């Protein structure tokens, strides 16, 4: 068989699992918020050894409680799949909630928390980039485009993004060139000041056959 006839192997990690939204048990939202509070305290508390030892034992007990329910594969659990919970029910995401989703783009509201501080009560730049990256797929989807992966993400930081106040993410598709989908987004405060902006290139996924 010639080289040109050799089947091309595809790295399936470049694809997306086909997750479906789902409802979560009633207590799941409270559990996620408790984890977020714990993450805040993990960087905000200045306790003595006894308090840390007691907290560690309690956290370990919670881990042991949930360990029998560990998901078999990615996407089996509710995290990242519950659309009516902040951050889609993922404690690792900034707790954002989408308030607009149409062909013109998306808008979300969010508050950075203590666990997101980079210094002087300002959000870490990496957390801001993560918020943008988390929204890119939604922006692409809102415009009716196919699933896409991030090719590059360029963030410009114009002002300090404070921890605590409600901030606004706006995103839209700038232009499309074949499989290349150019996306833009801003992070603003309630007064309309742009704190950071993002320019990104998304590449639409192909239908692969091995």
C-alpha positions as CSV (number, residue, x, y, z in Angstrom):
1,X,0.0,0.0,0.0
2,X,1.4,3.4,-0.9
3,X,1.9,6.2,1.6
4,X,-1.0,8.1,0.1
5,X,-3.3,5.1,0.6
6,X,-2.3,4.5,4.2
7,X,-5.3,5.2,6.5
8,X,-4.7,8.3,8.5
9,X,-4.9,7.7,12.2
10,X,-6.9,10.3,14.1
11,X,-6.1,11.5,17.6
12,X,-9.6,11.3,19.1
13,X,-8.6,13.7,21.9
14,X,-9.1,16.5,19.5
15,X,-12.8,15.7,19.3
16,X,-15.5,16.4,21.9
17,X,-17.5,13.8,23.8
18,X,-21.1,14.2,23.0
19,X,-22.4,15.3,26.4
20,X,-26.0,15.9,27.1
21,X,-27.4,18.4,29.6
22,X,-28.8,16.7,32.7
23,X,-30.6,17.4,35.9
24,X,-28.7,17.0,39.1
25,X,-29.9,15.7,42.5
26,X,-31.4,18.6,44.6
27,X,-28.4,18.8,46.9
28,X,-25.8,19.0,44.1
29,X,-25.9,22.8,43.8
30,X,-25.4,23.2,47.5
31,X,-22.5,20.8,47.4
32,X,-20.8,22.7,44.6
33,X,-21.2,26.0,46.5
34,X,-19.7,24.4,49.7
35,X,-16.7,23.3,47.6
36,X,-16.3,26.8,46.3
37,X,-16.4,28.1,49.9
38,X,-13.8,25.6,50.9
39,X,-11.5,26.7,48.0
40,X,-11.9,30.3,49.1
41,X,-11.0,29.4,52.7
42,X,-8.0,27.3,51.5
43,X,-6.3,30.5,50.4
44,X,-8.0,32.9,52.9
45,X,-7.8,31.2,56.2
46,X,-4.9,31.6,58.7
47,X,-5.8,28.9,61.2
48,X,-3.8,27.0,63.8
49,X,-2.7,23.4,63.5
50,X,-5.6,21.9,65.3
51,X,-8.1,23.7,63.0
52,X,-6.3,22.5,59.9
53,X,-6.1,18.9,61.2
54,X,-9.8,18.9,62.0
55,X,-10.7,20.4,58.6
56,X,-8.4,17.9,56.8
57,X,-10.2,15.0,58.6
58,X,-13.6,16.4,57.6
59,X,-12.5,16.9,54.0
60,X,-11.1,13.3,53.9
61,X,-14.5,12.1,55.2
62,X,-16.3,13.9,52.4
63,X,-13.9,12.3,49.9
64,X,-14.5,8.9,51.3
65,X,-18.3,9.5,51.1
66,X,-18.1,10.3,47.4
67,X,-15.4,7.9,46.3
68,X,-17.8,5.0,45.7
69,X,-19.6,7.2,43.2
70,X,-16.6,8.3,41.2
71,X,-17.6,8.5,37.5
72,X,-16.4,5.7,35.3
73,X,-15.7,8.0,32.3
74,X,-15.6,11.7,31.5
75,X,-19.0,13.2,31.4
76,X,-20.9,10.7,33.5
77,X,-21.4,13.0,36.4
78,X,-23.4,16.2,36.6
79,X,-20.5,18.7,36.8
80,X,-20.2,20.9,33.7
81,X,-23.6,19.6,32.5
82,X,-26.2,21.4,34.7
83,X,-27.1,24.5,32.7
84,X,-29.1,26.2,35.4
85,X,-26.3,26.2,38.0
86,X,-23.5,28.8,38.1
87,X,-20.5,27.6,36.1
88,X,-22.6,24.7,34.8
89,X,-22.2,23.0,38.2
90,X,-18.4,22.8,38.1
91,X,-16.7,24.0,41.3
92,X,-13.5,24.5,39.2
93,X,-15.2,27.1,37.0
94,X,-15.8,30.8,37.9
95,X,-19.5,30.8,38.8
96,X,-20.9,32.5,35.8
97,X,-24.5,32.5,34.5
98,X,-25.5,33.1,31.0
99,X,-28.2,35.8,30.5
100,X,-28.2,36.1,26.7
101,X,-27.7,33.5,24.0
102,X,-28.7,34.3,20.4
103,X,-27.3,34.7,16.9
104,X,-25.6,37.9,17.9
105,X,-23.6,36.3,20.6
106,X,-23.7,35.7,24.3
107,X,-23.6,37.6,27.6
108,X,-22.8,36.2,31.0
109,X,-22.6,37.6,34.5
110,X,-20.0,36.5,37.0
111,X,-18.2,37.3,40.3
112,X,-14.6,36.4,40.9
113,X,-14.1,34.9,44.4
114,X,-11.2,34.9,46.9
115,X,-9.8,31.6,45.4
116,X,-9.4,33.6,42.1
117,X,-7.2,36.3,43.5
118,X,-3.9,37.0,41.8
119,X,-2.9,39.9,44.2
120,X,-4.4,43.0,45.8
121,X,-7.9,41.6,45.6
122,X,-7.7,41.5,41.8
123,X,-8.6,38.4,39.7
124,X,-5.6,36.4,38.5
125,X,-5.0,36.9,34.7
126,X,-5.1,33.2,34.2
127,X,-8.6,33.0,35.7
128,X,-9.7,35.8,33.3
129,X,-8.3,33.8,30.3
130,X,-10.1,30.7,31.6
131,X,-13.4,32.6,31.7
132,X,-12.9,33.7,28.1
133,X,-11.9,30.2,27.0
134,X,-14.9,28.7,28.7
135,X,-17.2,31.0,26.7
136,X,-15.6,30.5,23.2
137,X,-17.5,27.3,22.5
138,X,-20.8,28.9,23.5
139,X,-20.1,31.9,21.3
140,X,-19.4,29.7,18.3
141,X,-22.5,27.6,19.0
142,X,-24.7,30.7,19.4
143,X,-23.8,31.6,15.8
144,X,-24.9,28.2,14.5
145,X,-21.3,27.1,13.7
146,X,-20.0,23.5,14.2
147,X,-18.1,22.4,17.3
148,X,-14.7,23.9,17.4
149,X,-11.5,23.9,19.4
150,X,-9.3,26.8,20.4
151,X,-6.4,27.4,18.1
152,X,-5.2,30.5,19.9
153,X,-6.4,32.8,22.6
154,X,-5.0,36.4,22.9
155,X,-6.1,38.3,26.0
156,X,-5.4,42.0,26.6
157,X,-5.7,43.2,30.2
158,X,-6.7,46.9,30.3
159,X,-7.9,47.4,33.9
160,X,-7.8,45.4,37.2
161,X,-10.7,42.9,37.4
162,X,-11.9,43.2,41.0
163,X,-13.0,40.3,43.2
164,X,-16.5,40.5,44.5
165,X,-18.5,42.9,42.2
166,X,-20.6,41.4,39.4
167,X,-18.9,41.6,36.0
168,X,-20.1,41.1,32.5
169,X,-18.7,38.9,29.7
170,X,-19.9,39.7,26.1
171,X,-18.8,37.5,23.2
172,X,-19.5,37.3,19.5
173,X,-18.3,35.8,16.2
174,X,-16.2,38.4,14.4
175,X,-15.8,36.6,11.1
176,X,-15.7,33.1,9.5
177,X,-13.2,31.9,6.9
178,X,-14.0,28.2,6.1
179,X,-13.3,26.2,9.2
180,X,-11.6,29.2,10.9
181,X,-14.0,31.0,13.2
182,X,-12.7,34.3,14.6
183,X,-14.2,35.2,18.0
184,X,-14.1,38.3,20.2
185,X,-15.1,38.9,23.8
186,X,-14.9,41.5,26.5
187,X,-14.9,41.5,30.3
188,X,-16.5,44.7,31.6
189,X,-17.7,46.2,34.9
190,X,-21.2,47.4,35.6
191,X,-20.2,51.0,34.5
192,X,-19.2,49.7,31.1
193,X,-15.4,49.9,31.6
194,X,-13.7,47.2,29.6
195,X,-11.3,45.3,31.9
196,X,-10.0,42.8,29.5
197,X,-10.7,41.7,25.9
198,X,-10.1,38.5,24.0
199,X,-9.4,37.7,20.4
200,X,-9.4,34.0,19.5
201,X,-9.3,31.6,16.6
202,X,-11.5,28.6,16.7
203,X,-11.2,25.7,14.3
204,X,-14.3,23.8,13.4
205,X,-14.0,20.0,13.8
206,X,-14.1,17.6,10.9
207,X,-16.1,14.4,10.6
208,X,-13.2,11.9,11.1
209,X,-13.1,8.4,9.8
210,X,-10.3,6.0,10.6
